[in-house]
């Protein structure tokens, strides 16, 4: 296994900091602004795509196609004044293990414009039913809580594309399986949105944020009804 050298981004930006702290220098409610963009993008996705499809369960590349369409609509509602940009399928070079290994890749990432190494990621998982959370749980425990994902951010998010069932049952399953305590997000009372707080395992030679907040957004894919965020 070849030793990993420095990437172009590491040569350009040598000292990354926490995404959340830096974004709040722009606006104390920066993360609420960011997540509001996701929900607004979802509303457009419902109107433009989901409401016009009769799903039969045999569609190919469901997760990727939904995520790609969602990212386009998140971008559409951005003002351009945000200190971050958004992109579909972004590599986390910080977590690459060797020169030959492919780095982890985020489904959607908000990238800080002032330092492109600093990323606030979203990982998406298809949830065929309200109890099918195994792969969703793996992303949290195996990636977010080990600092493989979001090494330079004290927050990140999971998108659950829920095809059938009750979101409250899905949240209960997630809470039991991680395990964690899920809390309502006060800024999104009408959304299927909760948060959980964790202490991450930080490698001994790194200074990544140890305290981590995971946002859990359940996006109904079938029989979706858009709700505009105020």
C-alpha angles and dihedrals in degrees: 000000000000121000113253115244129197121292125223089256091053091052091050098042111030100169115050120185135189114301092216095052093047094045090052089059084069096042130353087222093049096128092049088051090050095049092044087060089056093052092046089050089052091052089056091046090056092050098042102036122359097052090054097054132082101206116214098180093247099091115127126233092010097163095046095044094049091046094048092050091046093052091053090055094046087055090049093059096045115108098211091240093093117108089230139058129212129232139174119236104007125180122234099215092178089071097048109124100204145359090266100041120097110238122236113277125215122218092221126002135188106212123201109238093212092055119016093199090069111086137175103203136203121199119198129209131180111235107197090186137009091261100046097098103128097107091041090055092049091059092054100044099033100040117014097041094046092052091243084120123044097006090165098041131072089206139044139153148239124214115205112197098208114201099176142001139038119318090214090060090049091052090050090052092049091048092052098043103045086033108231144122115261119209131192114254105237094209094056106042094153096049133082090248129134137161135218128197123218144173108232131213103249119195111249093241095050136075100209118151107277096196110072134184118202119201116211115203118180111200115195109223102183120052089006119179117197119227117193115229112231 
